[in-house]
Structure formats: structure tokens, C-alpha cells
Amino acid sequence: MNPGDRTVIQAEIETEYDYWMDLRKHEEEYYKEKDNIAQKVLGKLEEFYPGIKAKVEMIDVATPYTFLRYTRNYRGAFEGWLMTGETLKMPVPKTLDGLNNFYLAGQWVEPGGGVPTAVASGRRIIKKICYNDKKDFVTKNHGNAGNP
Ligand SMILES: Cc1cc2nc3c(=O)[nH]c(=O)nc-3n(C[C@H](O)[C@H](O)[C@H](O)COP(=O)(O)OP(=O)(O)OC[C@H]3O[C@@H](n4cnc5c(N)ncnc54)[C@H](O)[C@@H]3O)c2cc1C
């Protein structure tokens, strides 16, 4: 993604929404904690790649508050339901009683979330609509556009 000899390293850490929402009320402490975490992660990276610390040009720390601010997603969730033994078996309704011709698709109605799941969810709904309308569900191959 980067020109020349630069690159991006992304580190993901599990965390709690409430903690960050509380901390965000104290702006200075919030930014201090983000910086603190960035330095800790850098410290760990330094153990694997000695000298990396001095070469870092830019750092960006996103918290659940950041995801909430950008996406308005429930509790800053970035991929909908976490995939667990429980959620995998969880049936999520995709219609609403009393509202005809209305369907839900996307990360909140398919455990696991993410772009592929959201796209597959939309595909399943279209298939269901075709079935209800007694139409054949036909897909077009647009080539793989570089994707496998
Ligand atoms: C920082 C970040 C990184 C991610 N990285 C990845 C990744 O690498 N790979 C991956 O697979 N997934 C990733 N995800 C998750 C992925 O982006 C989501 O799971 C996916 O986009 C969900 O698609 P969706 O269609 O369900 O919801 P969305 O893409 O959130 O679409 C919902 C749409 O509904 C609109 N909307 C909301 N309310 C209303 C309303 N009342 N009226 C009209 N419109 C409304 C919103 O504006 C939005 O456009 C990432 C998410 C985040 C936040």
C-alpha cells in the first residue's frame, strides 16, 4: 500500500468498549493512554525487529470510540457479532413481523461479520426474494477482477 521502501504494520488488541468510553470523557488522559499503548506495542515490536522504533514515521491508534465515531456501529463493534460457539448457533431474524417485503442483510444478521459475510448475506436475501417471487436466481460471472 505504500510507495518506496515503507510499509504498514497493524497490531490488533482485544479491549473493552466501556473502558474507552469512560476514558474519552477525559480527553488528555484518553490521548495519553493511546500513546502509552502505542509505545508498549512498539517496545514489543522492537524485541522482534531491533531498530524499528527509530524508523517509525507515523502511528495511528484506533479505539472502540474511534470505530463508533466513524461508523456509529453498536458499541464500536467493527465486525458485528463475535464468532463464538453461542453466536454461531444463534438464529437472527432477517424480516420484521408486520412489515412485508422488508429484509435485513449485513454484519448484524450473520455472526462473524466482515465484508465477505455481509456480501454473502445480501446474496442469500436476493436468493430468498427470487424464491418468493418464483424467479430463477441467476448470477453473472464478471470475471474474478484479480481475486481468487
Ligand atoms: C476499521 C475497520 C476495519 C475493518 N476491516 C475489515 C477487514 O479487513 N476485512 C473485513 O472483512 N471486514 C473488515 N471490517 C468490517 C466490515 O467493514 C464490516 O463487517 C462490513 O462493512 C459490514 O457491512 P454491512 O453492510 O453489514 O454494514 P455497513 O458497511 O456498516 O453498512 C451499513 C450502511 O447503512 C447506513 N445506515 C445506517 N443507518 C442508516 C439509516 N438509518 N438510514 C440509512 N442508512 C443507514 C450506513 O451509513 C452504512 O452505509 C472492518 C471494519 C472497521 C470499522
The ligand as a Gaussian input file, in Angstrom:
#p B3LYP/6-31G(d) Opt

LIG

0 1
 C      -11.760000      -0.093000      10.983000
 C      -12.436000      -1.306000      10.383000
 C      -11.685000      -2.227000       9.709000
 C      -12.291000      -3.351000       9.134000
 N      -11.524000      -4.230000       8.448000
 C      -12.100000      -5.276000       7.840000
 C      -11.322000      -6.167000       7.042000
 O      -10.108000      -6.008000       6.879000
 N      -11.960000      -7.218000       6.439000
 C      -13.300000      -7.430000       6.597000
 O      -13.823000      -8.391000       6.029000
 N      -14.061000      -6.600000       7.352000
 C      -13.494000      -5.527000       7.966000
 N      -14.260000      -4.682000       8.728000
 C      -15.669000      -4.994000       8.931000
 C      -16.509000      -4.650000       7.720000
 O      -16.190000      -3.321000       7.294000
 C      -17.987000      -4.743000       8.130000
 O      -18.270000      -6.001000       8.734000
 C      -18.894000      -4.601000       6.896000
 O      -18.611000      -3.381000       6.217000
 C      -20.347000      -4.628000       7.319000
 O      -21.149000      -4.403000       6.195000
 P      -22.673000      -4.046000       6.372000
 O      -23.222000      -3.878000       5.018000
 O      -23.334000      -5.028000       7.314000
 O      -22.679000      -2.666000       7.195000
 P      -22.071000      -1.243000       6.780000
 O      -20.956000      -1.381000       5.803000
 O      -21.821000      -0.555000       8.108000
 O      -23.275000      -0.557000       6.023000
 C      -24.388000      -0.044000       6.693000
 C      -24.816000       1.177000       5.921000
 O      -26.077000       1.605000       6.417000
 C      -26.044000       3.010000       6.512000
 N      -27.052000       3.360000       7.528000
 C      -27.017000       3.193000       8.865000
 N      -28.135000       3.645000       9.430000
 C      -28.902000       4.108000       8.443000
 C      -30.205000       4.697000       8.392000
 N      -30.921000       4.864000       9.488000
 N      -30.690000       5.038000       7.193000
 C      -29.992000       4.842000       6.067000
 N      -28.763000       4.282000       6.040000
 C      -28.233000       3.928000       7.211000
 C      -24.635000       3.346000       6.934000
 O      -24.330000       4.678000       6.614000
 C      -23.850000       2.351000       6.091000
 O      -23.525000       2.860000       4.800000
 C      -13.676000      -3.538000       9.283000
 C      -14.440000      -2.591000       9.978000
 C      -13.833000      -1.485000      10.538000
 C      -14.687000      -0.476000      11.271000

